[in-house]
Amino acid sequence: MVLYIWRHRFAACVVSLSAGLGWGAEPTAEQPAELSLVVMDPLAAPLSCPCVEGYAQRKYEKLAEFLERETGRRVRLTFSESLANVVQGENPKPADVVIGKDSVVRYDAAKAELKLTAVARLTGKDGSTTQTGLFVVPAADPAREVAQLKGYRLFLGPADSEEKHQAALDALRRSDVPAGEKIEISKSCSDGACRVLELAPAERAVAVISSYAQPLLEGCGTIDRGALRVVGRTEPVPFITAFVSQRLAEAERTRIAAALLAVGANRDLCTSLETLLGFVPVEAANQSDRGSKTKQPDATDEPTAWPGWRGERRDAVCRSLPANLPEKPNFVWHRDLARSGLGGIAATDRYVIFGDRDTLDFCDVFHCLNAADGTPVWTVEYPAVGELDYGNSPRATPLVHGDFVYLLGAFGDLHCVRLQTGETVWARNLRLDFHASDKMVWGMCSSPLLVEGKLIVNPGTPEASLVALDSGTGEVIWKTPGELAGFGSLIAANLGGVLQIVGHDRRSLGGWDVQTGRRLWTIVPPIEGDFNVPTPVIVGDRLLVTTENNGTRLYAFEHGGKVVAEPVARSEELAPDMSTPVVVGQRAFCVWGDLFCLDLAEELKTRWTGSDEAFGIYGAVLACEQRILVVGRGGQLVLADASGDRFQVLSKLRVFGDAREEFYSHPALVGNRLFIRGARSIVCLDLLGS
């Protein structure tokens, strides 16, 4: 889709990069014939645009050089929008290796009667090999899910773009939305998105755009930021696939495939190709694809994991919550614990992981339980001696990523272990390794953050305020000097067109460059003394921040990733010292004595507040677009309406006996199962049970 955004610049353009490489000479007995590499990846630099820094600028020239070294053959590199332009143009060329969108390459190859074999898939920066189609409507449109698109004018992609065409038709069919005669084909995502905006509000319309292209529509200025809203997704489909021609000998095809699979071991090349793991075998990618299709995702589907602090995106937003809670707790399982704990819960559809202490309060103990029945799977236990306010248990929420889980204790012990077995892959102590000398009062509280293969932690020492570790080895990638650590968790976000780490140190709010750790901006609030516990929240291309002394603020960003120092909106009424807001639509919800609802469209005006015995100094809030679920005192659950003009409780449920005790461990939600930690136990609830 990206190349179509810029099709007026690159229409029918085939760029052959041969200057200075000596390509084009006739092969000799000493010099083997050249290999033709055709790149149709829409995120390749010549087929995209430099509108979003660090994205869609894949440098395939580096891959060509790598393949020359690995295969011993010269490589002719050609960029093209279409395979036909290469093999059937005025100067036809062979296509020995083709790398591009899986569905487009297959479509073009069939038309050109080329026999290609898929050998590898390129992972993205997140390690994924897939993409989805996004159903987008104008921001003010009333639709909230695919099922509400009946009667809408539909703008789909062409047949060769599976994520925008067939996968979109399948998603409509699953939601009982008839396509009928309302379908129109938009060659590019930009065309479809712009048509939807042009028709509003006179006519309701929806476009399906590619997920990989979403950052570019706003980044390029094709549409205004926040103009479109995603109401559903198609099922994942393969994205970038490498094919080899069957005209090559089998041994040659095997050699090329092996070279592609070796890319993942070359960090510089991975950076040039904007990939986390390089190329992976098609078989492995297919297994992952099939796993992702066990559920058919749309706006109402649940993710199969709550992998860390506040869920998959650190925003505590889920795709759906039940319309009502059961009359009494439907316990799937219950497990007693020796001690209370502060750290949050991470969960998948198979495992539940959380931090604990031993009975003597001498060791950290991380438990992994079977999500189905609560039986133990493994434990990780090690000595961790000290005395902290609020007890010595781990504060950080475990982080699950792929086959690994990262565990951080309050005294700085960090372990990377295998998810299935608990076997330690690597371990280090952040305070000892980075020479911390400050007095520990609350311990290390920030949950580790994983971004682009870097595990971000904050030892909070003068030489290592923030540190990026290689997630696979624990080796230091970079460290940056600065202040003592704050007590909240960090996030990663694309703000002002720059992917950055955002969060607090002990005295300020800041942003850091993901690649280097360089601090990009700093905001020191006017009133000193904030504990900086709540996590910042992304609101479109803005940042919502709340602390006890300086209230709630909404910050904008300039191009280049710099923050605008003066907030664009402020609320002095909401000033929690611990709770983090949840944002859905144009509203922010947060517990601070009462439940607050702030209007983001009206300069953080308090739309309403609501009182309940469950609301104390802290409350974990989970939300979907229609409803919010507060887990408050004593584990009491309060389900409330998220869209009304007043506080409206839909239903309540008491999970534990003591309704007065404050619990600080954040729950995890996977499907309809809610995992909550109480004073001396952890339970699994079925929110749809009777």
C-alpha positions, 0 to 999 in steps of 0.5 A, spaced: 500 500 500 505 504 501 508 504 494 501 506 492 501 512 496 506 514 492 504 511 486 505 518 482 512 518 483 514 511 482 508 509 477 511 503 473 518 505 475 523 499 476 529 501 479 535 497 477 541 498 482 547 496 479 552 502 479 558 501 481 557 494 483 560 492 476 553 488 474 551 487 467 558 484 464 557 477 461 559 471 466 566 468 464 568 461 466 571 464 473 565 468 474 558 465 475 552 468 472 549 473 476 543 472 481 537 476 480 533 479 486 527 482 485 524 486 491 516 488 491 516 490 499 512 496 500 516 498 506 523 498 502 526 505 501 525 506 494 518 504 494 516 508 500 517 515 503 521 517 509 515 520 512 516 516 519 523 515 522 525 508 522 520 505 519 518 503 511 526 505 509 528 497 509 535 497 505 535 491 501 542 494 498 545 491 504 541 484 503 544 484 496 551 485 498 550 479 504 547 474 499 553 476 494 558 474 500 553 468 502 552 465 495 558 467 491 554 470 486 553 477 483 546 479 485 542 484 481 537 488 485 531 490 482 525 494 485 518 494 482 511 495 484 509 489 479 513 482 477 510 483 470 514 490 470 520 486 471 519 479 467 515 482 461 517 489 460 521 492 455 528 489 458 525 483 461 529 480 466 529 473 470 526 473 477 531 468 481 529 471 488 523 475 489 521 478 496 514 482 497 507 481 499 506 474 499 499 475 496 501 480 491 507 476 489 503 469 488 498 473 484 503 476 479 507 470 479 500 466 476 499 471 471 506 471 468 506 463 469 512 463 473 514 458 478 516 460 485 517 457 491 516 460 498 522 459 502 522 464 508 518 470 511 521 476 514 519 478 521 517 485 522 520 489 528 515 486 533 517 479 530 511 478 527 510 475 519 503 477 518 499 483 517 491 484 518 486 489 514 483 494 518 476 497 518 476 504 518 471 509 519 471 517 520 472 518 528 465 521 529 462 515 526 457 511 530 460 504 528 464 501 534 465 494 531 464 490 524 457 488 526 455 495 525 457 496 518 451 494 515 448 498 509 455 502 509 459 503 503 465 499 502 472 500 500 476 494 499 483 493 496 484 489 489 484 482 489 491 481 489 491 484 496 489 479 501 488 483 507 484 488 504 480 484 500 478 476 501 480 477 508 476 483 509 470 479 505 471 473 510 470 478 516 464 481 514 461 474 513 463 472 520 459 478 522 453 477 518 454 484 514 452 483 507 457 486 502 452 486 496 453 492 491 456 497 496 463 494 494 468 499 491 475 497 489 481 502 492 487 501 489 491 504 495 489 505 502 490 512 501 485 512 496 480 508 500 481 512 507 480 519 503 474 517 500 471 515 507 473 522 509 470 525 503 463 522 504 462 523 511 458 525 514 453 525 508 454 518 507 457 512 512 462 509 509 468 504 511 475 503 508 479 497 509 487 499 509 493 495 511 495 494 518 503 496 516 500 502 512 497 505 518 503 509 521 504 512 514 497 515 512 498 520 518 505 520 518 505 522 510 500 527 512 495 524 507 490 524 513 489 528 519 492 525 525 486 522 529 481 523 523 480 515 522 478 510 527 479 502 527 473 498 528 475 491 526 481 487 524 481 481 519 484 475 521 492 475 520 495 473 513 502 472 511 506 479 510 513 479 506 515 472 503 521 470 500 520 466 494 526 462 489 525 461 482 524 453 480 528 454 474 534 454 479 537 448 481 535 445 487 542 445 491 542 453 489 535 454 492 537 451 498 543 455 498 539 461 497 534 459 503 540 458 508 543 465 506 536 468 507 535 464 514 542 467 516 540 474 516 537 473 523 544 472 526 547 479 523 544 485 527 547 490 523 543 487 517 537 486 521 537 493 523 537 495 515 531 491 514 527 493 520 526 486 522 527 483 529 529 476 527 530 476 520 527 471 515 524 465 518 522 458 515 516 458 512 514 452 516 515 456 522 511 462 520 506 457 518 505 454 525 505 461 528 500 463 522 495 457 524 496 459 531 494 466 530 487 463 526 485 459 532 480 465 533 478 469 528 479 476 530 475 482 529 473 488 534 469 483 539 475 478 539 479 477 545 487 477 545 490 470 547 494 473 552 495 479 558 503 478 557 505 484 562 503 490 565 496 493 563 496 488 558 499 487 551 499 495 549 500 497 557 493 501 556 489 496 560 484 496 554 481 490 552 476 488 546 470 486 550 467 486 557 461 482 559 454 486 559 453 484 566 457 480 571 455 473 574 451 474 581 456 470 585 463 469 583 464 463 578 471 460 581 475 456 575 480 455 581 483 458 587 490 457 590 492 459 597 499 463 597 503 464 603 504 472 603 501 478 600 504 481 594 504 488 590 506 486 583 501 485 577 499 478 574 501 476 567 497 471 563 496 467 557 491 462 555 496 456 558 500 460 563 499 465 569 505 468 572 506 472 578 511 474 583 511 472 591 516 471 597 517 464 601 514 463 608 521 466 611 521 472 607 528 471 605 527 469 597 523 471 591 519 466 588 516 467 582 510 462 580 508 459 574 501 456 574 497 452 569 491 457 567 486 452 566 486 449 573 491 453 577 496 447 578 504 449 579 508 448 572 514 451 575 517 456 580 523 460 580 526 462 587 533 465 589 535 469 595 533 476 596 534 479 602 532 486 605 527 491 608 522 495 604 516 499 605 510 495 603 513 489 604 519 485 600 515 482 594 516 483 587 513 490 584 514 489 577 509 485 573 512 479 569 513 480 562 512 474 557 514 475 550 514 469 545 518 463 549 521 467 554 518 471 560 522 476 564 522 476 572 524 482 576 524 482 583 524 488 588 531 488 590 534 488 582 534 481 581 532 480 573 531 473 570 530 471 563 527 464 563 523 459 558 516 460 559 514 452 558 520 450 564 522 456 568 529 454 566 534 460 567 536 463 560 540 469 563 540 473 570 543 479 573 542 484 578 541 491 576 543 494 582 549 491 583 551 491 575 550 498 575 553 500 581 546 503 585 548 506 592 541 510 593 537 507 599 532 503 597 525 505 600 520 502 595 524 497 591 525 497 584 518 498 581 518 499 574 516 493 569 521 491 564 519 494 557 521 490 551 521 494 544 525 492 538 529 486 541 531 491 547 529 490 554 528 496 557 530 497 565 531 503 569 537 501 574 536 509 576 544 510 577 548 516 575 551 512 569 545 508 568 538 511 569 536 507 563 539 501 560 537 497 554 539 489 554 539 484 549 533 480 550 536 474 548 543 474 552 542 480 557 548 484 554 548 491 555 546 495 548 546 502 551 546 505 558 544 513 559 546 517 565 541 521 569 536 521 575 534 516 580 529 511 578 521 513 578 516 508 581 512 507 575 513 503 568 515 506 562 512 505 555 514 505 548 510 510 543 511 513 536 510 521 538 512 526 533 514 521 528 519 518 533 519 511 536 521 513 543 521 510 550 517 515 555 516 515 562 518 518 569 525 518 573 525 520 580 524 528 578 521 529 571 518 526 565 522 524 559 523 521 552 529 517 550 531 514 543 530 507 542 536 506 538 541 510 542 538 511 549 539 519 548 534 523 552 530 527 547 526 531 552 525 533 559 519 536 563 520 538 570 513 539 573 512 546 577 510 542 583 516 538 586 515 531 590 511 527 585 512 519 587 511 518 579 507 512 580 502 512 575 504 510 567 503 515 562 498 513 557 498 514 549 492 518 546 493 518 539 499 522 538 499 525 545 501 523 552 496 523 558 500 524 564 497 524 572 501 525 578 499 527 585 502 534 586 501 536 579 494 533 577 493 530 570 496 533 563 495 532 556 501 533 552 502 534 544 508 533 540 512 537 535 515 533 528 521 530 530 519 527 537 520 533 541 514 535 547 511 541 547 512 543 554 506 547 556 500 542 556 494 543 551 489 541 557 490 540 564 485 537 570 487 539 577 481 535 580 484 528 578 491 527 582 492 520 584 498 518 587 498 511 584 492 509 579 493 509 572 488 512 567 485 508 562 483 511 555 477 509 551 474 514 545 475 521 548 474 519 555 479 517 561 477 513 567 481 513 573 480 511 581 482 516 586 477 516 592 472 516 586 471 514 579 473 520 575 471 520 567 475 526 564 473 528 557 479 529 552 475 533 547 473 538 552 480 540 555 480 534 560 473 537 563 470 532 569 464 529 565 462 525 572 465 522 578 462 516 581 462 513 588 462 506 591 465 502 597 470 499 592 473 505 590 479 507 595 486 510 594 487 505 588 483 501 583 485 497 577 481 499 571 480 495 565 476 498 559 473 496 552 469 502 548 462 500 551 464 498 559 469 499 564 471 494 570 474 497 576 477 492 581 477 495 587 478 494 595 477 487 597 477 485 590 470 488 589 468 488 581 464 494 579 462 494 572 460 501 569 457 504 563 463 508 559 459 512 554 453 515 558 453 522 561 453 520 568 456 514 573 452 508 572 453 501 575 451 495 571 453 490 576 457 488 581 461 482 584 465 481 591 470 476 590 474 476 597 471 476 604 474 483 606 471 488 602 475 494 606 483 491 604 486 495 599 489 490 593 495 493 589 496 487 584 494 489 577 489 483 575 490 480 568 484 478 563 484 473 558 478 472 554 473 471 559 477 469 565 480 474 570 486 472 574 486 476 581 491 476 587 488 477 594 491 478 600 493 471 601 490 467 595 490 468 587 483 466 583 481 465 576 474 467 575 469 466 569 466 473 568 461 469 564 459 464 569 453 463 573 
